[in-house]
Amino acid sequence: MTVTTPETGNLLYTEIEDDLRQSVRSLLDKRCGWTEVLARTESADLVDTSLWSTLAGELGCAAMPIPEEQGGAGGSWREAAVVAEELGRAVAPVPFLGSAGIATALLLELRLPDVLEQLASGESTAAVCIPFAATPYGGVPTSVTVESGRLQGQVAGVVDAGAADILLVPTTDGLYLVSAESATITESVSLDMTRPVSDISFDGADGRRLADAGAELDAAVSTALRIGAMLLASEQLGLAERCLDLTVEYLATRRQFARLLGSYQALKHRLADLWVLITQARAVARYAAECATTGSADLPIAVALAQATCSEVAQQAAEECIQLHGGIGFTWEHPAHLYLKRAKADAIGLGTASAHRAELATLIDIQSPEVR
């Protein structure tokens, strides 16, 4: 199978992307330090709605890939991926992935400008009622039915639903828009409390049908989940880079037996190996973002490769961060556990690395191992 190259052939960050990164990072450094994130995991309000309002409304992070004529920023998924990197770096408790990622991609695919305008302005936040563990490869999971125009059924493990005003619900009858107030949303127990998932129950909820069931809706949902997986890979990249930075900083200042820890050759080798893995992860994450931006036919391959790579690199970086920090890395009063929990939870979000490797093997026509 022939794999084409991106139209631009340049995966380096542009000046616009660098400026965007600086703006987002500056805001997160001021309002989303790890102590604030940790405190929020122990509070009743797990999602920082105030921070999200600033990111979406003032910085335009919710409007990146939406055309200007639909109230968006007229940017691309490359810029959205840069935002995802920074949110991963800060393990920010905001609904970017669910609303500005999966929901926005679905609405763009179905060409529904009226709802897109609400998301672009930051006035509304949306969630697609599909389990976070669902992959882009198994068809549209529909556990909700429609009876006389009203929705019945439950969906478990939906990401960012707790902060949503709008629910986009795939049903046996098509895609419906439902007000979050019309559903019963129950927060689930999650390893990563910086990204809560929820169980949603519909008991006669009234909804507006946006699209009929069929091949077009199935394709749109699959593409939206692929876009979500692409953004998740970029988030995992940002998380891994932050773990490496924290570890390098610690080993460069911490002394043991009258020597800097960073002077020990074995530790240098572990960090060097991790740096190489992160560099490779950056390449595949950027390629996936480029394919999403250009509408390349290679998007399925690029996303499967990015997720299979970035998922495991993020976990390894978080584990190394804890281990190389020694005793302090295992404490609640250090941010390492926040990164490990996010990395572990993300590892099953939108498909495991094994599922993406199996799909990649199918796409490039090689025999795949059994998915574990």
N, C-alpha and C positions, 0 to 999 in steps of 0.2 A: 504494500500500500504506500502510495506516494504522499509524503507530508510536505505541504507547501510552507513557505516562509511568510511572516507577516508582511503586509503591504508596505509598511514604512521601513521594515528591516532594522528598526532601532528601538531597543527595549530600555535604553537609558532614560532616567528621569528628566523630564523637561523643566525649563525654568518655572513654568506655571505650576507644575507638580511640586517642585521644591518650595515655592512660595506657599502653596497650600499646606504642605507638611509643616512648615514653620508656624503658620497661623494656628493650625489644629494643635500642634504640640505645645505651643505657648499657652493656649487656653487650658489644655489638660494639665499642664504643669501647675497652673494656678488653682484649678478647681477640682482636680481629680488625682491628687497624690495618693500613694498607696494607703496612707493612714485613713484618709477619707473613704476610700473604697472598702477597707476592712471594717470601719465603723458602720458603713451602710449594710454590710452583710449581716450585721447583728441587729438591724433595725427592722421596722415593719415595712418601710418603703425601700425595696431592693433596687428599684430603677430610679436613677437620678433624672427626673423629668425636667428639672430646671436646667441642668447641663444640656440635655437633649434639645430643649427649646432654643438654647443659644446656638448649638451646633447646627440645628436644622434651619432656624429662622434667620440668624445673623450671619453665620458663616456659609450657609447654603449647602450644607453637607447632604441634606435630603434631596437636593435638586440637581445633583451633578449630571446624571445621564439623561435628564428630562429636557426635551427641546424648549427653547425660549418661548415659542408660540404657545406652549402649554404651561407656562409659568415657571419653567425650569431654568437651570443655569446654562444649558446648551453645551455642557461638557461631555464627558465620556466615562465609560467604566474604568478607564485607567486612573482618572482622578478619584473615583470612588474607591478604587483599590488602595490608593495612597492613604485615604482617610481610614480605611480598614486597618492598614498597617499601624497607624498611630493609635487607634482604639485598642488594638491588640497589645501594643507596647504599654498602655496604661491599664489594661484589663477594665476598661471603662464600662460601667453598668448602664448602657444606653441601648435603645432598640434599633440600632443602625442596620444590623444584618436582616432582621425580620421585615422592617418597614422600608428603608431606603434601598435594601437589597432585593430580597425575594419578592415582596409585594410590588415594588416598583417595576421590577423586571416583568412580572406577570401582566401588569397593566399596560406596559409598553408593548408587549407582544400582542395583546388583544386590542390595542389602540383604543384605550378608554380615557380620553383626555380630561373629562370632568372630574374623575376621581384623582387622577395624577396631579391636577392643579392643587387639590387640597393637601396632598402629601408634599409637594414641592414647596409650598409656603410655610410648612411646619405647623400649620393649624391642626392637622390631623395626623395620626399615626396608624398604620395598618399592620395586620398580621394575616398570613395565609394559613388556614386551618389544616395543616398537614403536619404529621409528627416530625420533630426535628431529626429523628433517626432515619427518615425516609431517604432513599437514594433517587437520583434522576432517572434511574434505569428500569424501575419496576412498574411503570404506569402510574396513573393517578389514584392514590388511595382514597376511596370514597366510602366512609362509614356513615354518612349523613344522607337521609332520604328527604323527599319533599312530598307532603300530603296537603292537597288543596292550597298550595302556595305557602305552606308553613314548614319549617325545618324541624326534623326530628333526628336525634342521634348524638353520639359523643365522639370526640377526637381527643386523644391523649398526647401529652408531651409536645405542645405547640410552643415554639420559641417566640418570645417577645409579645405574647398575647395579653399579658397582664397590663401592659402600657398602651394597648391599642384602643383607638376609638372606633375603628372600622375593622370588621372581620371579612375576609374573602374566603368563601367556603365552597370548595369543590363538592358537589353532590351527585347523586345518580341522575339528576335532571339538568346538570350544568353548573356554572359558577354563579354563586349568589353573594350579594353584598348585604351584610347584616350589621346593625349597630351592636357594639359590644355590650351595651346596656340590655339588649334583648337576650343575651346568653348568660349562662352561669359559668363563670371562670374561676377555677380553683387552682391555686398555686401548688405545684408538685414539689416534693422533696428532691433537691438536686445537689450533686456534688459541688457544682460551681454556682454559688449563690450570687455571683456577679452577672450571671445570665440565666435568670429564672425561666423555667418552662411551666406550662399550665395545661390542665385538663379542661376541656370545654364541653359543655352540655347544652343541647338545643332541645327545648320542650315546647314546640309550637311557635318558635321565633319567626317573626315576619321578615322577609328578605326581598331584595330586588335582584332579578336575574340579569346578569351581565353578559353571559355567554351560554350557548347551548352545549350540551354534552356532545362529544364527538372527537374526531381526529385533530381538529384545530385546537381545541382546548387541551387535549392531551399533550400535543406538541408544545403549546405555550407553557404549560406547567413544567414539563421536562426542561425547557430552556430556562425558566425562572429558577428552578432548583440548581441547574448548572451554574447560572450566574451567582447564586448564593454560595455554591461550593467554591467558585473562583474567589469571591470576596473572603470566604472563610480561610482559604489558603493564604491570602495576603495578611489576614489577621494573625494567622499562625506564624507567618514570617516575622511580623512585628514583635510578637511575643518572644520568639526565639532570639531575635537580635537584642531585646532588652535583657533577657536572661544572661546572654553572653556579656553584655556591657556591665551588668551588676557583678558578675563573677570576676571579670578582669579587674574591675575597680577594687574589689575586695582583696584579691590575691596580690595586687600591687601595693597595698597599704598594710595588710595584716602580717605580723611577724610571728614566727614560731621557731624555737631553738636559735634565737638571735639571727634569723634569716627571714627575708621576705618570702612568703609562701610562693609568690610568683617566680622565684628564682629556682625552684625545684623543676628539674627537667621533665619528670613524669607529668606534672601538672601542666607544663607548657605544651606537651604533646596532646593532652586531652583538649585543651582550649584550641590548639591549632586544628585538630580534627573537627571540632565543632564549628570552627570558622569556615572550613571547607564545605561542610554540610549546609550551613546557612547560605553560603554563596551559591551553591547549587539550587537550594530552595528558592532563592531570590530570582534566579533565571527562569525557573519553570512557573513561578507565580506571576512574574511580569509577562511571560509569554501567554499565559491564560488570560490575563487582563487585556493584552493587545488583541487576542483573538475575539474576545467579547466586544471590544470597541469596534473592530473592523468588520464584524459579522463573518469571520472566517469559517470555512467549512471544517477547519481543524479544531474548533471549539470543544467538541466532545473529547478528542484526544488530549488537548491541552489541559482541560479541567481534570480529567482522570489522572493524568501525570502529576499535576500540581497537588492534588489532594493526597495521592498516594505518597508523595514526597514530603510535603510540608507538615502533614499530620504527625508523622513519626519524628521529623526533625524538631518540631515544637516540644514534643514529649521528652525527647532526649535532652534538649537544652534546659528544660525545667528541672529534670532529674539531676543533671550535672550542676545546675545552680544550687540546688539543695545540698548535694553531697560535698561540693567544693567549698561551700560556706561552713562546713563542719557543724558543730553543735548548734550555732545560732540559726543555721538554715532550717532546722527542724522545729523552730519555735513559732508560736502564733504571732509574736511581735516582730517577725521578719516577713517581707512580702513574697518570699519564694513560694510559699504554699498557695498563694493566690494564682500564681502563674501555673503551677503544677495542676491545680484543679481545673483551670480554664483549658489547659492543654489536653487533659484527660477527657473532659466533657466534649471538647471540640472533636476529639478523635472518633467519636461515634456520630457526630452531627453530619447530616447529609451524606451518610455512607462512611463505612470504615475504610482504612487504607487497603485492606484485603478486597473489599467490594470494588474499589476503584481500580485496583490492579487487575482484577478479573475482567472488568469492563474494558480496560485498556488492552488486555490480551485479545479480547473479542474484536475490538476495533482494528487492531493491526494484524489480526488473523494468525495468532499463535495459540498453542494449547495452554490453557490456564490451570493453575492448581485449584483444588476445591476451596471455595470461600469458607473461611473459618467463622 
